[in-house]
Amino acid sequence: MPEMIKSVADIKTAPFDPRFPNTNQTRHCYQSYLDFHRCQKVRGEKYEPCQYFKRAFTSLCPNEWVEKWDTQRGEGTFAGRI
């Protein structure tokens, strides 16, 4: 299990966000990914409230998307504004 999940009771999905009311949560996934990296860029990697966005996007996004976006960010070809 990932380090932030210490037991099965810690596994939760992202809470309801009124900005994304539809059942298709693709936009919520992508926005949470952007918000997490923006938060870390502005506040630093140790800023705990940023973890809210990380929990949301890891819950909503397929792992393949996150890996692809991380690779693109590393190469400087990511299309989102962070």
N, C-alpha and C positions, 0 to 999 in steps of 0.2 A: 504494500500500500504506500502511496505517496506520504511524505513526511507530515503534511498538515492533517492527514486522516489517521487518527490514533486508534479508532475503533469503528465498528459498523454504525454505531449511533451518530458518528460525526458526518456520515454521508447524507447530504441534503442537496436538493435542487435549488436553482435560483428562485428567489421570491418573485411575486408578481410585480411587474413594472408597468405603470399605466401608459408609458410611452410606446409600449409594444403590446397592444391588447389582443392581437390575433394569435391563432394557434401556431402559425409559422413563426418560429423564433430565430430565424436566420439573422435578421437585422439586430436582434437583441444580442446574439452571440458576437457578431462583428463589432458592435458598439462597445460591448463590455471589454473585448480584447483591446480596442483602441483606448478606452478610458483607463484601463490598467496601466498600459505603457505610458500614457500621458501623465498619469498620476505619479508614476515612478520617476519620470523625467523631471517633473516640477518639484516633487517633494523628496525624492531620494528613494533608494531601494529599501531602506529600513522603515519607511512610513507604513505603519500597520493598517490604517484604513484603506490603503490600496488593495489589500488582500480581498476585500469584498468583491471587487471587479474580477480578480483572478478566480475566485470561487465560482462566480457567475459564468465566466466564459469556459472554464474547464467543465462545468456542468452541462452547458448548452452546446458547445462546439465539438464537432468530430475531431479526434486526435490528428487526423491527416491534415485538416485545415490549419490547425495550430502549428504543426510541424512545418507546413509549407510557408505560412506567414513568418515564422521565426527565421526560416532560411532566407526568405526574401528580405527581411529586416537586416539580417547579417550581411547580405550582399548589396544592400542599398537600393533594391528594386521594389520595395513594398509600396503599394499604391496609396495606402492610407496616410493621413496627416497625423503624425504623432508629435 
